[in-house]
């Protein structure tokens, strides 16, 4: 056995150059098997590296509705039919099997750790990473399917739990929280990471992730309750373990979010004070590649906002120019109207809103993020007269003429010799923590103080050129604070895989997603009666009156409400039929 191991190690040494030892710390291997040798920290380190491939990005979409495709904020309803209430009934589903594959890999590492004969402290970080990734995969399954079978051991055909029934969502949440609690103290802190280790999961990332799980579970419990559980005997996973966790969950979420903030390891990426940035920090943040990718010559080391993220570069994974998402994330009318005016008011209440007559008008005196996300890609400027033509729902902007710029490469990649670097992909960033903290505070107390607003969403609003939200301002202008917190979340996290989960955990997905998806306002604009700019025949659903920033006006209908049928049943996806055939103890979700 020792000779075989020597040959194995020698073979690895021949194919891996000794000069890239630091790269091996992050370089993923193809997978973890029971046959792996785990007699030193090096083997555990390499085994946990493979778990990083489970981080969800558009190049490896482990969650449904990547980039929030097909949500109420996107014009291109054809990009994902889920928001229309159309759910396929799969035989197999990678979004079931892939998480369980990663869970199995994590379980192998954890079992080998129990057998490890060395000093347990030597591998504590890798045990923590395995528990962290196991938790993330159960959370992905929970958000998609509700309760699922829990597997905390390496299964084979003789294992007692190989045909386990589904545990309830509450039991799954318990497992997720326990794993994260165990992981947090043994992960490295951000301030102690070496630069070559940036992208590794840290204590702060685990705290932020746990805080998100707690907020998700608390608000689901409050607004959805047991309505999607089924009885657990004929359908669904049941409600075993359900209890009133809201206060405890929200209290801990607040504490964890504040610990992440107070660590001092992170800061908003805000260079709007630099004239050359032109108030576009919210654009360049998501496109930082090399130093030539932004006006200030900043590279990825300048980004201290990302807390949990997937690294893309020539060695760890390329994102390249094909990552561009232009039309698939084009904004709906609802999204465009969500951006506040620079006086901090919704556009329907603001005297500074310039209206819709010409394309450039609605960009005037608005939240900086509007211009950062949706500019004319060809000119890199706000669109002006004649630049936006409405040519139908099958064009590459979803029929809106607006082009998305978020996560779209700057052009830097096309200009360098080896265009394989690409921007890193955020999963949780400091702005997310601010938003989660603000919501947790409000949900716990049914109110939020001005001081709490200042430590949370007023920071993201300031970067967007907006004044601070105060309780007095909200009262004077009849604004609902919770609605404004949710508005800020929708705008700041646009296309960051948050929208569907938010609508469902707030219990408003049916009402929200069943409304028509609308495009540009045409009544009283340059489009009206101008066949060169507006091909009305290309919009079979015609026009619909909608409340806008200038009253009730007609906008083009991209997808009519009569074609949309999202329901409470649709909150959860159907279990793949193959899983039920193979394990008769698994019950299908209600309504399928």
C-alpha positions, 0 to 999 in steps of 0.5 A: 500500500505504501509503495502504491501511495508513493507512486501516486504522489510521484505521478502527481509531482511529475504533472504539477510544477512545484512553482505553482504550489500556492495555486493548488490551494485553490485549484479544484480537483475533479471530485472527492472519492472514498479512495482519496488519501487523507493522512495529511492536511494537504489531502484535506485542503485539496479535497475541500478545493473541489467544493468551490465548484458548487458556488453558483454563477451563470457558468455553473448555475446551481440555483434556479432563475439565474440572474432572476431571469423571467422575474417581474423586473425583467422584460424578457419573459421568454428567458425563463418561464417560471415567473409565468407559472409554467413549471416543467415536470422533470424526470431528472434535474441537475438542481437536485442531483448536483447539490447532493453530489456536493453533499456527498463530497462534503460527507466524505471529507467529514468522515475522513476527518473523524478517522484522521490520526493527526492533530485535529486542529491541523484540519479544522479549517477544512472540516469547517469548509466541508460543513459550510458547503454542505449547508449551502447545498441544503439551502439551495435544495430548500429554496427550490423544493422545500423539505428534502431527505437529509444525508449526513453520512456517505451512503451506499446500498447497505446504508440505513438511510439510502431510502430516507423520506423527506425531512420537513423544511424546518428540520432541514433549516436546523441542519443548515444552521447547525453546520454553519454554527460549527463552521464559523469559528474555524474558518479563516478571517478575511483580515488574515487571508493572504492575497492569493487566498482571496475567494476562500470562504471566511468566517465573515462569509459564513456569518453573512450566509447564516444571517441570510438563511435566518432572515429567509427562514423567519420571513418564510415562516411569517408570510408563507407558513406551512401552506406549501408543506403538504401533510407529509403522509400523502404529499409534501414533506410535512411540517414536523418541527415547525415552531415560532422561530421568528424572534430568535432567527431575526435576533441572531441575523441582526447580530451576525450581520453587525459582526460582519460589518464591525469586522472592518474587513469590507467597504462599499466600492465607491469611487463616485467622488472621482470625476473620471468615474462619472458616478458609475461605481455601481457599473464598474463594481461588477466588471472589475477585470484588469486595471484597464477595465475602469477609468481609474485603473483599479484592479480586483484588489481594490474590491473589498465589497465582495464577501462571498464570491466566485473567483474567475481568472486564467487559472481558477476558471475563465468567464470570458466575453461570452458572459455578457448578458444584454437582452436576457436581463433587459428591464421591465417598465416596473424596474425602470420606474422603481428607481427613485428621483434624486430628491428621494421620492418615488417618481410619481411623487417627485417634481423633479421627474422629467417624464418619458417624452424622449428616452433621455428624459426618464434618466434625468434626476434619477438614482445613479444605478439606473444609468449604471445598469441600463445605458446604450451599450454602443455609445456607453451613454444615456440613450437619446432621441432615435436610439431606442426603437421598439421592434417587438418582443423577440428582439435582443432586449425583450422588446424594451429597447433598453440594454442591460450593462450589469455584469457585462464586460467593459470591452477590456477583455477584447483588447488584451492578448489572453481574454480569459480573466473576467470579473469575479461573481458576487454571491454576498457582498457588503451591500447585501449585508446592509440590506439583510440587516435593515430588513431583519431589524424592521421585521423584528421590531415592526419599525426601524430607527433613523440610526439603523437606517443610517447604518444600513440602506442609507449607505447604499442609497448614498452611493446611488446619489440619493438622500438618506431615508428618515422616518420623518421623511417617510411620514411626510411623504406617506411612504411605507418604510418596509416598502422602501427597504424592499425597493432598495433591495430590488434595485441594489440586487437587480439580477443577483439571484434574489428576486424570486426568493424574495417574492416567495418568502414575502408571500407576494409572488402570486400577486406580483408575478401574475401582473402583465410584464410591460415595456416602455411608455408610449403614450405622450412620447416620441414613440406615439404615432412614429412607425420608425421608432415603434412597430406596434404590430410587433406587439401582439398584446397591444398596450395597457394603461399603467400607473407611471411617474406621470399618471396613468399612461399606456405602455407596450405589453410584453406578456399579458396577465392572462398568460401568467398563472403563478400560484402558491403551488409554484413556490416549490418545484416538483421533485424529479420523478426518477427520485420518486421511482427510485425511492418510494418514501419520497413524496411529491410536492403538493399540487404536482 
